[in-house]
């Protein structure tokens, strides 16, 4: 390859083969000769790329179609705004060689151009320059080859450490190298011809620095501190020491061994050190903190697997022995005596101390005192002084000289931590001591027994009611003589106390619903004063107990009861609390109304009110008494409107009033009685006329056959008869009646209307036309049948007047809805059968006219319309 650089930055010629593969090095151009600081490098031909060092590579496979190919390299310095151009020409190489006459085929081999990595000894002594490797290219047989290199150690830090001879390819080191700083170098070697062509791909060559044991191992800490409980068993791990070595890992230079050099105090070795891991373990079976509180170990670490010629370093390990409660506390004395005045409270009377060999201030030495015997009344208490570890004995309840002049206490002591038995030692019993307390006699004031007296007072008790007695005693004499009592002012003024007897009485009516009494209780301090002026205090707790001060009453008093006569639920209320409220007992106080109404209990506070039988409609004022569980009775008048309705909203107040439990006759009843009397008079006159003519044998004629009424005791509708003989009555009723013609008889059935009915009036039995015609006991009928003309003449004028009156209310206003038709009579009707107006074979009274019911009224209305 011939390089012409006659004019820099103008033209470069490379001689290359006619066929070039991708990523093939074409040559190198010295860019710095043209532009020192080229920030932008590009090629005008995309088939070539330019590297920063000036190397020209193909980007794809290329074939020179002509003998020459050209492109331009552009160099730009943006800051200086300078642009340079280098024209590159590719010329197909000639067949002849510059150094050989014969034609040969160029062959490449990597055997000599890619040697194994070089090795250089760390801290080598030379002599320098020291040859460490040689690189050669096989193309040197056919070309003149120049060698060069770049990378760390050559033109990068550390610069000048290596260099390569241009003609031979020998690599030399100029000075010694520290492996810990530079473990290896990677340099790039180049082989080029004089014209800049590179027949070889740049070679990456590694120079490894071989380690020398020039670094001693070192511990990671200057001082290792560990703790282990005393009396630990052998083999218990105490801790681990660690060391490091900067030499090459996984070699003898970093293979470390540990050992204990010495122990302080120099007694039997207490610990062992694992040579490979550095783990320290317990060796001595008895570590006693009370004898040796800590150990100091001098340990060594050595490389080269611990061989004598290895480098070594020493370190310090301190092992502290932790305290355990293996020493029980014991009292310094076993007998104590002390004195205290009676009735003194919260006073220190004695201090006791113990001896404990465990570490002071630790739970193993902290004393916990307890009174084992002699403190059944809990009058004494013992605590621990944390600063001195002494036991402080105090009196928390006053002592009574008269009861006991001397008290003997037994005190025991333990530690805060549980006791641990040391190896090869015996269990110790608890240390105890006895304390004799002498009680000194003191003149005392009166004492209330009990000190707190609870008195329960019922609500609303009368003023001055005695509720109890509260007295005090003189401890010296044991009696209450000469003691006066009084209540200091400024307290709730509910009670007073007799100054001599101590009897307690109320001074006002106590009611839990008034002011300060709503709390229900009050604590009152009472003073007791003896002859010497000594005082004692006690407390009376007055509690107001709920009483039976309220009457039970029925909340709702007005009710409406319809024709279904469903029972009414009465519910009473009582503002008192248990046991003076529920269960309630209901009773009707009026004897007359009690015969008509009844009360059945439902639950503790409710009862059902219902009529006993078929009583008339009307308004009833029923006095009902309610007795609570405390026996207090309250009476309430319950008004029940017994109305002929289906729902309470239909009741318009036309029912009759029943006051005082007595039933009075209304206007309708009086009119019905007058009309009945008139009808009775007319029937008697008719009977007299018939008797004058003798017995008549009637034949039923055809013209009246269609107007006969026959007896029918079947109230419910019968089966439907499909017969051509059945014909309707003529002009009988708008809504109800049908005539059934069968043979020579015709059945006339009146359909009962719905809605309101005539008010019932007390009276006797029913009177029929048959009974009238029998007159004087002589039978007047033979077929139990009457002609329509006879019935019509008998009832028409009387029933007209009665129906006219029945269709009006008390204010003489027509009641259009009073008579209504219906299809089913229902059960429990007071009217009976229509047959009562037909045939009766026995003699009956005529007072049936005083109680005309809806069936009869409908029949009468039908007859009037004819």
C-alpha positions, 0 to 999 in steps of 0.5 A: 500500500502506497500512501501519498501525503504530498499535500495534507488535507487534500488527497489520500490514495489507498491500494486495496483489493477489488473485493472488500468485505464489511467491517474491513479496515481500508487504512488510516488517515492522520486527521490531526495533521489536517485539523487538531481538534475535529469535533465532527468527522463524517464521510460523503460515502455511506459505505465507509465510516471514519473512527476518531483515530483516522481508521477507515472501515467499510460498512458493507461488502464493496466491489470496485467496479472501476479501477478507482473509487473516491470519497471525501472525509469532512472535518469540522471544528464547531467552536473555531468554525473551521472545516477541512476536507480530505479526498480519499481515493481507492485504487485496485492494487497491482499484482507485483509486490514491492519486496518480492518478484513472484506472485503469491497469495496473501494468507493471514494467521492469528498464531503469532499475532494473538499471543497469550496474555503477558504476565509481569511480577508485582514489585519486580526489581528489573532490570528496566526496561524489562521485556514482557512480551513480543507481538508479530504479524505473519504479514511481515514476511511479505510487507514492511510492518510497523508496530504500535500500541495504545491504552492504559500504561502507554498513552493513558494513566499510568502513562509511560509504564509500557512501550512497544518497539516499532520494528520488532513488536517487543513490549517493555515495562519501564518500572515496577507495578503495584498489583493492588493498584493496577491488577491488569492492563489491556492495551491495543496493538496495531500492525501497519504498512508504511503507507498506513494500511493495516493488514491485521485487525487491532489486537487487544492484549492483556498484561496481568500483574502477578501478585506478590505477598506484600500486604499483611492481613489486618483486623476489621476492628481495632478492638473486639468486645463480646459478652457472655453470661456467667456459668455458660456451658462449654461450646457457647459462641461468644463472638467472631473476629474477622480480618482482611488481606489486600493481596490477590483473593483465593491464593495463599497470600489471602489464606488466613489463620487465627489463634489466641496469643495470650489471655489476661488474667493468665489463668486457665484458658477460658476461651478457644478460637477457631483457626479458620472462621475466627469464632470464639467459644467458651472453653472453661465450664465455670465462668464466675463473674464474681471472680473474674468480671472480664477477660482480655485476649490477644489474637493473631491472624497470619496469611500463607495459611498460618505458615511461619513465613506468612505475614501476621497482625495481632488484635485485642478482644475483650470478653465481659462476663454478664451477671446472672442471679446465682447469688441469693440475697441474705439479711444482715440481721435476723432480729429487729425491734421498733416502736410506733404510736397507735393510730399513726399512718404512713410513717416509716418505722424501720429499715432492713438491709441485705447482702447480695454478691451479684452485680449492683444495680442489676436485676440479680441484686435488686432486692424485693421484700415481702411480709410473710407473716403477721400482716393479716390486716394489711396494716404494714407495707414494705418497699425497696429503696432503689438507691440503697437496696434497703427495705423500708417498713411503714405503717399504712393503717393505724394500730390500736394499742387496746387491740394489740400492744405488740406485733411480730412480723416475718419479712422475706427477701428475693431478687427481681430476676429469678434465681439461677442455680450455679453448676455444682451448687445446692439450692438455697432457702429464702432468707428471712428476718423477724421484726417486733413492733411495739405499739405505744398507747395514745389518748384517742378520740371517738371512733365510728363503727363502721366508718361509712354507714349507708342508709336507704330512704324511700322517696317521699317519706315524711319529714322527721322519719327516723332512718337509722342510728350512727354512734361512735365509741371511745377506744379507751372505754369501749362505750359511747358515754359522754359522746356528742354528735353533730353534722358540720355545716356546708353539706346537703341538708337532708338529715340531722342527727341527735347530739346524744343518741346519734339517731338520724332523721330526715329534715325534708321530703326526699324526692329524686325528681327535685334539684340536688336529689336527682343524683339519688345519694349524698355523703354526709360527714358526722363529728363525734366529740368526747368529754376531753374534746377529742373528735372522730369523724364518720360518714353517712351515705344517704341513698334515696330508694325509689318509692311508690309515689305515682299512680298507674294510669291508662294512657289512651281512654277513648276507643271505638269498637265496631260490630266485629267487637275486637278486644281493645288493648288497654296500656297503663303507665307508671312513672315509678321504678321497679318494683313499684311499677309492673305488673299491673292488675286491671279491674272494672269498678262498676258492678253493672258494667262489669256484668257487660264487659270483661278484662283479660290480661295480656302482659305485665302492663297491658290488658284486653277489654271486650264485651261479655255478650251481645250488648247494645250499641252505644257509648260506655264510660267504663271505670277501670282501676289499675293496681301496680306491683306496690299496691297503689291503685289509680282509676281511669274512665275508659270511653268505648263507643260501641258502634254498628260499623265495619271500620272506626272511620264509619262511626258518625256518633249516632250511637246511643249514650249509656251513662252510669252503667244504666241503659235508657230507651232512646226515641226510636225505642219509644216510637217502636213501643207505641207502634207495637201497642197500636198494632196490638189493639188493631189485631185484637179488633180483627180477631173479634171480627173473625170470631163473629163470623165463625170458623172460615175454611179458606181456599187459595185462589189463583188470583192471590196465589202469586201473593202468598207468604210461606214460612221459610226457616232457611236464611242462607241462599239455597240452590239455584232452581232453573224452572219455568214455573219460577216467576218474580213477584210483581212490584215487590222490591227494587233490590231484594225479594223474589217469588218462587212459584211451585204448584199452588204455592208461592215463596216470598223471601226478603233479602236483608239490607246491609248497613245500619239496623234498627236499635234493639229494644229489650222485649219479649218473644215474637208475635206472628199473624198466626198467633193472632188468628188463633184467637182464644185458643181455637185454631184458625188456620189449616194450611199455615198459609194466608192470602195476600189480601189478608196480610196486606189489610193487616200490616199496610197501615201500621207498617207504613207509619213505622217504616216512615219513622224508622227512616228518620233519625232523632233530628227528623232527618231522612236517613237514606243509608239506614236501610240497605239491601244485602245478599248474605245475612251473616252469622250471629244476627239478633233479628232471627228468621223472617219465618217469625213473621209467618206461622207460629203454632204456639201462643206467644206474646205480642211484644215482638212488635217492640223489637223489629229488626232489619229483616222485618223492616225490609219486608215492611218496606217491600209491602209499602212499595206495592 
